[in-house]
Amino acid sequence: MSSKVRFGVIGCGVAAWMGHLPWIWGHPNAELIAVCDNDLLRAQQAQQRYGARFATTDYHALLAHPGVDAVCICTPPSSHHELTLAAAAHKKHILLEKPMGRNLQECDAMIETARQHGVYLMMGHEKRFNLACERIKQIIDSGLIGQVFYLVVHWGASVKLAPEQLIPDGYRENYEWRWKDGSVGGGILQDHLPHYVDLWRWWMNAEVDTVVAEIQNVTRDYLARPDIGVWEDFGTVLMRFKNGAVGVFDTGTVGRGLSPILHNGSGVGEWSEFGYIFGTRGQLTFDLPPWDSPEHGRIMVWSLDDRQQNNRGWYQVEMPDPRRSPGGPLSPATNETYMFHRQIDHFVHAIQHAIPPQVSGDDGLATLKVVDAVYESHRSGQKVSVQL
């Protein structure tokens, strides 16, 4: 392999523009060789903006190129299985967007094929590289709030209530394929739940034991819009972990709360994402900006073990200031501590130093097992055990 990790990017939609292309392009130890998309014009736009050597609509041509060491797969989940098996067979290391696949059988095959061909399969659970989420992990591990027994998060937007009015410029296609494509395999829970299953497993070093879920399709059943209501758009999941902790996760595109620290949730197309963690010696609240924002999340803590004066109460955890520049889906804001930048940096380092990446295919499979159990709970109306 050359001194730089040479990349191909398959899928040139918003996820690639925000989370992969700019960070490969700007990385001192990476080089963008090729880009691929079903839409040749979109692939050519990515090629011109980020200096790839060639653009194609044929992923086979990209994978067959001897100058490509690794690929980022940034396509809808219905294609993840096919693309991952092909990339592994061509001996390419893989950074795969979540969700990992549409079912557990696909995920098992992807993991096994990567192992057989001796390549890394890293999941794109970028929240592990979010500075605020990393800081929360450090706070929990330090014992500052004691043993965690309860976690809750709300992650929502109202964009689906009035798409023509609330979808921001440049994001319509990114929203609508998820709402209309019957081959995707699931809706907002398949899209969002893996993030927090992965985070909570990581934060607590514990697996999910059982789930109970209530799922709604507000667009179809209340708004009479079956054209964009193929999949669920709101869901609430109650999880019990094997260490006894309980997690409550709710997410949707038809309702948002006003976040407690950043006060996100009022603007056009705006998301709010916040949560609380309760422990035996204190509590923590966090407030995260949208995924495409260069801002860092905010954390506040109340702890019995804090050595400050007794009347201090809740206090904000210091976070570094981001470096800001104009952003958007075709020109992401530059920030050296942005989670996607740190994720690419980790992947490049893993390949160059032959160190297994932090977030593996096994982690992707673990999250999808929970998603699978959630849908089963909704179908059956019962609590479902997660089969690990």
Number of C-alpha atoms within 10 A of each C-alpha: 10 10 9 16 24 21 27 30 30 26 23 26 21 19 17 23 21 23 25 21 28 23 27 24 18 14 16 11 16 20 23 28 25 28 33 27 22 15 13 16 13 19 25 21 15 26 22 13 15 21 17 21 13 17 25 21 19 14 21 14 12 24 25 14 13 10 17 23 24 28 27 28 28 26 21 21 24 19 16 23 19 13 21 29 19 19 26 26 16 19 20 26 25 26 27 26 23 24 29 31 27 22 18 16 11 18 24 15 14 26 22 14 19 23 14 12 16 14 23 25 28 25 26 28 27 22 18 23 21 22 19 23 22 15 16 21 17 13 17 18 15 10 16 21 23 19 16 21 17 19 20 18 19 21 22 25 24 22 22 25 17 13 15 10 11 17 20 14 9 11 14 13 12 13 16 16 13 22 23 16 18 14 13 21 17 22 22 20 24 26 17 19 24 24 20 19 24 20 20 18 16 16 20 17 12 14 20 25 19 20 26 22 24 16 21 16 20 22 24 17 11 10 13 11 14 15 12 19 23 20 24 20 25 21 21 19 21 17 27 20 21 13 14 14 19 20 22 19 21 20 25 27 22 17 19 21 18 16 21 15 16 16 12 20 20 15 9 13 19 18 26 25 25 25 19 19 20 20 19 15 16 20 21 24 22 24 24 24 21 16 17 18 20 22 19 21 22 21 23 18 21 19 21 15 12 15 7 10 7 8 6 10 13 14 12 14 15 11 13 11 11 16 13 12 11 8 14 16 17 16 13 19 21 19 19 13 19 24 25 26 24 19 28 24 18 17 25 22 17 16 19 15 8 11 12 15 19 15 21 19 25 17 20 28 25 23 25 25 21 26 26 18 20 31 20 18 21 19 12 12 12 13 17 21 19 20 12 10
